[in-house]
Amino acid sequence: MEDKPASPRKFSRNHSARDRALAWLFAITYPQAPLFTENQNTKFLHGAADSGFGFLKNDWTATTADPLPLFSLLVRSLYAFAPVPAAHGIFIVLTALYAHSLIGLCKAMFQNRWEANRGAIYLLWTLLFLAHHTRLETYLIEGFAFQYVLGHYLQPCVAGVFILASIKSHLDNRSATAISLLIPPLLIHPGAYALSTLLLAFSYVFLPSGQRASNVALFAFSIFMCCALVLLAYYLSEFRLRNTNESIQAITILSNERIPHHTQTARWLDGKAAIKMLVIFLAGLSVIHQDGRIRGVFLVMTCFTLFSSIALHLFPNTAAAFATPWRISVILLPLSAMILLSRLSLALPDHPGRQVILSTAVFLGIGYAAYSGVTETYSRYRHYETALAMPMIRFVQANADPGQLYLLPPKTMSLERFRLETGVPILVNWKTHPYRADEVLEWRERIAAAEGFFKAMSALTVENAFPGQGRPGGHPTGSSVRRNVPATCASPDNFPGTW
């Protein structure tokens, strides 16, 4: 008696369990950086200070207007109610959602073709691992202008995973869910995702897709727009957004000095960008004959990204470039890459003789990618802990005092972690900057003063570096800085660490 074929529902349950398991494996082995790496030193500062960590409430930068209030609330909760390393667990959960959403998008786009070629989905998972756990990520996954969704540690931009989950829900004809999923990235990182989420929300509701938007979808859209208006009111009030000389000067400082790698097309329009554009173009050709939902969403994102990039390259505008309209490429690139990898997976013939070869390739591919991810994580931790700054940071951590204010070289990357490692305020650093116009100008003055001190450290006193600045307003007096700066700054040879 012949065995009965498994029902489609059973296959669906098995496939869902497989996808969830592989998504967790993807997330656990994806390379992670240690806590207090790069952008975390900026994005965690307000939340850590608000939680009462160390003496950061006395840090000038921590008292400036908060550009990411919801993320700061998350960080504050993390410091208050959980061990801070729980940030790694949150990142793993979001990374698993990222992988599951990308695979779900591919399955929704090509639907029945996966059932006709069941080995292809395993090959797609393998390619997903390889594209993210190796150096291919730089060429295929990361967006233009050194921007990305994951980035190897918890930070506000990781909220972009909800946008991919939103597009997946849109393809599944769940528009209300799709619009609702756009709210977290809008609120968590509006600077990065306001344009992206607004474009997608409008395209879900107003682009023709064969059927009219439901009342529930329209209600979700109304909630989304209310959130956008609340954010706008917050920024108008908190950041005093005005078209004044002070605002223009602040934007110019940030755009041309602090983040030109994000804002100036000449800095990122290179060979890597050309490869990324080719990936988007080929994916665009692939979706032309696809379902109208994915075609409409893809074309909206592509046209906006490419036209804004070309326009600002030909006609530079500092204020417009500061908004980084090409940021939507962080969603467009992984989507484009996965479309092409799906085509590649499905193009391979499915016949019994290739099962052993396919199984071996999948095992070796995922195994190699997982090994690469784990070793990269180990390498990042080792590099962090053996940095020359760590002995000095551990010394300060063990000798922290409420009255201390440290003057550090503002552009030394290994000292970016100083505040979050020690809980001790510093005068200023280059990485962590404010956004409100008057605060940006003061930040730039502090940077210039700190740089002036260290450039002439052997000849100038702190009093000469900061003429006439006293305690009021958070400015340190020369004697207080001299008293609280350990020998590292005054005489590196006599203190742990060498600069």
Steps between C-alpha positions, in 0.01 A plus 500: 500500500641835396555775752264793468667830411521747785232765497587859398415611856755255645763619253419858598544423871828319435628786285403759762687309771802469269496871421475597864786269596724632222407860586615443859821333380557795267450748786714315755794461261473844340812700600439716807715778639562557873288745694595867464620466143495800266144637471388351831717757674280768348160332503521359854620820667169674576335181623796403719515849651123508562522164679747643748796296374821627656528878494389549138226743603787747542614448140422799279418294190258285701302815585454610139172448310437129443448416130388142576267517802336160450829317457638683803198376695588143395861550610388655828276197564788270416725668755223512761342155473748264332871441465626722219642199307135406439544735202667204328185292548278774358730524199482123444118509505490787249758328279288183497198709397714654225597161354150356534351806328742486207433132439127561539518779242669268252246223560212744455643639176560165332230302684434159339841473337652406836269197530596389150870525588523421871878492514516861383390644833793333677734644241344844555559472875862408430546802276335720764753382758794554263380844393484623862766309691784574258647803325232471232283700739687818407415459132156339499320596822618830645341816360657803341712749696626250762150442635334172595224332700681252727849632554607226748362652822184646648440857385198694370551412132434131580133600519514481120430127533136596562490661155596169339235325712255768386570437131455127562159566659406723208575218256287269714209742450505610866516874442393604850780290652741632240424862590513427873846350463622830354431680830794356705773612255330838458501560877831334589716659231307773315819653363571181309154365422251787485528530120503122448197430715300793360566387144403143576189592701368715215587235241315230698184709514498696177689299238269282289529137611185341367283570799394789718663561838287365785360716779740334743793591273377860479471512879857370534610764250330768713685379811826502305443859385412608855833358618679690224329825604588446868862449399492815289360699793771362730782597266356845429476564874813327632739591220359845417508424129522833326651620175752723677869564448569300816311197365669523161840525664428196721382289206808602303729395787333161538461433129842617381717424803343233720319265259612582142531126433120481536399829339738566210449278197860554391610313815303180431426494126774251409552150368308340787208734438507401132474131595207581729325695223548204266345269760199734529468527121506123445251447781278765344498309171405190694196654672351669193278199435436424865187569703400868496558537874872426497545677168345820631695498828828417327461770234409767758812426706726468197387818327521705818848370586654537157338832406591665832858373475544623144330835567711579806817388324431737209350780710648479853289638782630470855162501675346243264807277517488514882168311478689220314209407269700200375462342844212293361770299320560311828164333434529491123840325486420191711166473323668523157773254593248246627293530182808417293604218733148357477522501122836327521371236743191426292697488173689188601329185373326279753565130446571208734866472400590841641365443852829378644692785336243755617497368856879512514509853357237622749677338795841637401366843404303560819777341708764728346282809541421415863868436573594831336241682708611346829871560434425858398314554828795358694741723308291810574490423873870430513581823317275695736645361821863532389469861381768729642231718661364224725755521787431872537124444476510228767705732723243778467217251553655391830567857617186681383390798706196729471712811448703369209497638148749352255665672210586241234629523143165558324571299184669192649268215401605265779381760754147523359397228748636694800170641629295182480780284642579727794185704564722809524428823305738643242525846352421393142582251228464495123281191470216614725352828386174685568246598235340822622660795323630694800631179658678400179681834498608459862607140428720626215657761731573233759659278234720786382604582856581137583697454181686822568598376843634166381685650205687732730495287815870535563490878484151607603321471830138403522424861596637622167307237310172606663537875559241654728286188535373432852267258667168664393325327213698181537828644372795379707753730650857431412581387853207257512598343172863480606401340830269242344699404192733215590857482382386334177415836349782696655775243466405178316824320588414505871152349479348168388472497122699669227346754258 
